[in-house]
Amino acid sequence: MTSFMAQLSSAERDKLIRSGTKVTYRSGETLMWEGEYGNHVLVIDSGDVKIVKRGVDGKEHLLNICGTGELVGEIACVEENGRRSASVIAQSSVAAIRIAKEAFVAFLHDHPALWLGIVRRVTGLLRAAEGQSDKKKIRVVRAVATLTDRYANGTRGAVVPGTQDMIAGFAHVSPVTAQRVLADLKAWKLAFSQHGKVVVPCVRCLRVAADTAMSTQIYGQIIIGCGGTGVCPQR
């Protein structure tokens, strides 16, 4: 998904940045709290943040990871008296532009075409949430593929920073289920976990596998990946 700032012209980016103030956060610091009123948005200038929501079980569930150029907190700001639906936590040192709700809404009114980008982002998040309501094993495959899309940057392979527990939280399954599925993904040359990260040899193979699993609802029909070597059969 194209970042919010990438949708803007140079003049629009400069105008938006001037309307806010620069802020920094330490790794692990909470930038926004679930349930609080949304009185500002943040544009991530550098670093990564995770979007998390507390489940009925009291556990923290990962919804998304956002990085440079991406916008967070906009949903609560475009609603009247909107509250945060999730918390935003720094995964690394983060630099951002803090823009007050009034200034952000005024910017959108001056650039109405950008509302489409907001709608697309919200739609994407809703589709991701819907996708995670399928069978548990399929949810894990899709969760890994979704996170991989965030870190691929056009490369054949990708490395997703995160543990099996994080994948389990994102897919809303138990750590045991996530562990079993990751073992299957390794056997199928699609992905393998390694010291707090998940290595994906071929992003295309994993994405096709995830899309196939979602469309057929049959986990056993998942493809065997190319392992990141030779000519990828999915290209």
C-alpha positions as CSV (number, residue, x, y, z in Angstrom):
1,M,0.0,0.0,0.0
2,T,1.4,3.4,-1.0
3,S,2.2,5.5,2.1
4,F,0.2,8.7,2.8
5,M,3.2,11.0,2.2
6,A,4.0,9.3,-1.2
7,Q,0.5,10.5,-2.4
8,L,1.4,14.1,-1.9
9,S,3.3,16.5,-4.2
10,S,6.4,18.2,-2.8
11,A,4.4,21.4,-2.1
12,E,1.7,19.5,-0.3
13,R,4.3,17.6,1.8
14,D,6.0,20.9,2.8
15,K,2.6,22.5,3.7
16,L,1.6,19.5,5.8
17,I,4.9,19.4,7.6
18,R,4.8,23.1,8.4
19,S,1.4,22.7,10.0
20,G,2.8,20.3,12.6
21,T,5.7,20.0,15.1
22,K,8.5,17.5,15.1
23,V,8.4,14.9,18.0
24,T,10.6,11.9,18.9
25,Y,9.8,8.7,20.8
26,R,11.9,6.0,22.3
27,S,11.6,2.3,21.4
28,G,8.7,0.9,23.4
29,E,7.1,4.3,24.1
30,T,3.3,4.6,23.5
31,L,2.5,7.3,21.0
32,M,-1.3,6.9,21.2
33,W,-3.5,5.1,23.7
34,E,-6.6,3.0,22.8
35,G,-9.7,4.7,24.0
36,E,-8.4,8.3,24.2
37,Y,-9.9,11.1,22.2
38,G,-8.1,11.7,18.9
39,N,-6.8,15.2,18.9
40,H,-3.9,14.8,16.5
41,V,-2.3,12.6,13.8
42,L,1.3,11.6,13.4
43,V,3.2,11.3,10.2
44,I,6.1,8.9,10.7
45,D,9.4,10.5,9.5
46,S,11.7,7.6,10.5
47,G,11.4,4.3,12.5
48,D,8.6,1.8,12.8
49,V,5.5,1.7,15.0
50,K,3.1,-1.1,15.8
51,I,-0.7,-0.8,16.0
52,V,-2.1,-3.0,18.8
53,K,-5.5,-3.6,20.3
54,R,-6.2,-5.2,23.7
55,G,-8.5,-8.2,23.3
56,V,-11.2,-9.5,25.6
57,D,-8.6,-12.0,26.9
58,G,-6.5,-9.0,28.1
59,K,-3.7,-9.8,25.6
60,E,-2.2,-7.4,23.1
61,H,-3.0,-8.2,19.5
62,L,-1.0,-6.8,16.6
63,L,-3.1,-5.1,13.9
64,N,-0.5,-3.5,11.7
65,I,3.1,-2.1,11.4
66,C,3.7,1.4,10.0
67,G,6.9,3.1,8.9
68,T,8.3,6.1,7.1
69,G,5.8,8.2,5.3
70,E,2.8,6.6,6.9
71,L,0.0,8.3,8.7
72,V,-1.4,7.1,12.1
73,G,-4.3,8.3,14.2
74,E,-6.3,9.7,11.3
75,I,-9.5,7.6,11.8
76,A,-10.3,9.1,15.2
77,C,-9.5,12.6,13.9
78,V,-11.9,12.5,11.0
79,E,-14.7,11.4,13.3
80,E,-16.5,13.9,15.5
81,N,-15.4,13.2,19.1
82,G,-13.6,10.1,17.8
83,R,-11.7,7.9,20.1
84,R,-8.6,5.8,19.3
85,S,-9.6,2.3,18.4
86,A,-6.1,1.0,19.1
87,S,-2.8,2.0,20.6
88,V,0.4,3.0,18.7
89,I,3.7,1.9,20.1
90,A,7.2,2.6,18.9
91,Q,9.1,-0.5,17.7
92,S,12.3,1.5,17.4
93,S,13.4,5.1,17.9
94,V,10.8,7.1,16.0
95,A,10.8,10.6,14.6
96,A,7.4,12.0,13.5
97,I,5.4,15.1,12.7
98,R,2.6,15.8,15.2
99,I,-0.4,17.6,13.5
100,A,-3.4,18.8,15.5
101,K,-6.8,17.5,14.5
102,E,-8.0,20.9,13.3
103,A,-5.0,21.5,11.1
104,F,-5.2,18.0,9.6
105,V,-8.9,18.3,8.8
106,A,-8.3,21.7,7.3
107,F,-5.5,20.3,5.1
108,L,-7.9,17.5,3.8
109,H,-10.5,20.1,3.0
110,D,-8.0,22.1,1.0
111,H,-6.9,18.9,-0.8
112,P,-10.2,16.9,-1.2
113,A,-8.6,14.3,-3.5
114,L,-6.7,13.0,-0.4
115,W,-9.9,11.8,1.2
116,L,-9.8,8.9,-1.3
117,G,-6.4,7.8,0.2
118,I,-7.9,7.8,3.7
119,V,-10.9,5.8,2.5
120,R,-8.6,3.3,0.8
121,R,-6.5,2.9,3.9
122,V,-9.5,2.3,6.1
123,T,-10.9,-0.2,3.6
124,G,-7.6,-2.0,3.5
125,L,-7.5,-2.3,7.3
126,L,-11.1,-3.6,7.3
127,R,-10.3,-6.2,4.6
128,A,-7.3,-7.3,6.6
129,A,-9.5,-7.7,9.7
130,E,-12.0,-9.7,7.7
131,G,-9.3,-11.9,6.3
132,Q,-8.2,-12.8,9.8
133,S,-11.6,-14.3,10.6
134,D,-11.0,-17.5,8.5
135,K,-9.5,-20.8,9.6
136,K,-6.6,-20.5,12.1
137,K,-3.9,-21.9,9.9
138,I,-4.9,-19.7,7.0
139,R,-4.9,-16.7,9.3
140,V,-1.2,-17.4,10.2
141,V,-0.2,-17.7,6.5
142,R,-2.0,-14.5,5.7
143,A,-0.6,-12.7,8.8
144,V,3.0,-13.6,7.7
145,A,2.3,-12.4,4.1
146,T,0.7,-9.1,5.3
147,L,3.7,-8.3,7.5
148,T,6.1,-9.4,4.7
149,D,4.4,-6.9,2.3
150,R,5.4,-4.2,4.8
151,Y,9.1,-5.0,4.7
152,A,9.6,-6.3,1.1
153,N,10.4,-3.0,-0.6
154,G,10.4,-4.6,-4.0
155,T,13.0,-7.2,-3.2
156,R,12.7,-10.9,-3.9
157,G,13.0,-11.9,-0.3
158,A,12.3,-10.1,3.0
159,V,13.0,-10.2,6.7
160,V,10.2,-9.5,9.1
161,P,11.3,-8.5,12.6
162,G,9.1,-10.3,15.1
163,T,8.7,-13.4,17.2
164,Q,6.3,-16.3,16.8
165,D,4.3,-14.8,19.6
166,M,3.9,-11.6,17.6
167,I,2.7,-13.5,14.6
168,A,0.3,-15.4,16.8
169,G,-1.1,-12.1,18.2
170,F,-1.5,-10.7,14.7
171,A,-3.3,-13.8,13.5
172,H,-5.3,-14.2,16.7
173,V,-4.2,-17.7,17.3
174,S,-2.3,-19.5,20.0
175,P,1.5,-19.4,20.0
176,V,1.4,-23.2,19.5
177,T,-0.7,-22.9,16.4
178,A,1.7,-20.2,15.0
179,Q,4.7,-22.4,15.7
180,R,3.2,-25.3,13.9
181,V,2.2,-23.2,10.8
182,L,5.7,-21.6,10.7
183,A,7.2,-25.1,10.7
184,D,5.0,-26.0,7.7
185,L,6.0,-22.8,5.9
186,K,9.6,-23.7,6.5
187,A,9.0,-27.2,5.0
188,W,7.4,-25.6,2.0
189,K,10.3,-23.1,1.5
190,L,8.0,-20.2,2.1
191,A,9.2,-18.7,5.4
192,F,11.2,-19.7,8.5
193,S,11.7,-18.1,11.9
194,Q,15.1,-17.3,13.1
195,H,16.2,-15.5,16.3
196,G,13.4,-13.0,16.6
197,K,12.7,-12.6,12.9
198,V,10.9,-14.4,10.1
199,V,12.8,-14.8,6.9
200,V,10.9,-15.0,3.6
201,P,13.0,-16.3,0.7
202,C,10.5,-15.3,-2.0
203,V,7.8,-12.7,-1.3
204,R,5.9,-13.6,-4.5
205,C,5.7,-17.3,-3.6
206,L,4.4,-16.5,-0.1
207,R,1.8,-14.0,-1.4
208,V,0.5,-16.4,-4.0
209,A,0.3,-19.1,-1.3
210,A,-1.6,-16.8,1.0
211,D,-4.0,-15.7,-1.8
212,T,-4.6,-19.3,-2.8
213,A,-5.3,-20.3,0.8
214,M,-7.7,-17.4,1.2
215,S,-9.6,-18.2,-2.0
216,T,-9.9,-22.0,-1.6
217,Q,-10.1,-22.1,2.2
218,I,-8.2,-25.3,1.9
219,Y,-4.9,-25.1,3.8
220,G,-3.6,-28.4,2.3
221,Q,-3.4,-26.9,-1.2
222,I,-0.8,-24.4,-0.3
223,I,2.1,-24.1,-2.9
224,I,5.7,-25.1,-2.5
225,G,7.9,-22.1,-2.7
226,C,11.0,-21.6,-4.9
227,G,13.2,-21.0,-1.8
228,G,14.5,-17.8,-3.3
229,T,16.8,-19.5,-5.7
230,G,16.6,-20.0,-9.5
231,V,13.7,-18.8,-11.5
232,C,10.5,-18.3,-9.5
233,P,7.6,-20.2,-11.0
234,Q,5.2,-17.6,-9.7
235,R,6.6,-14.8,-11.8
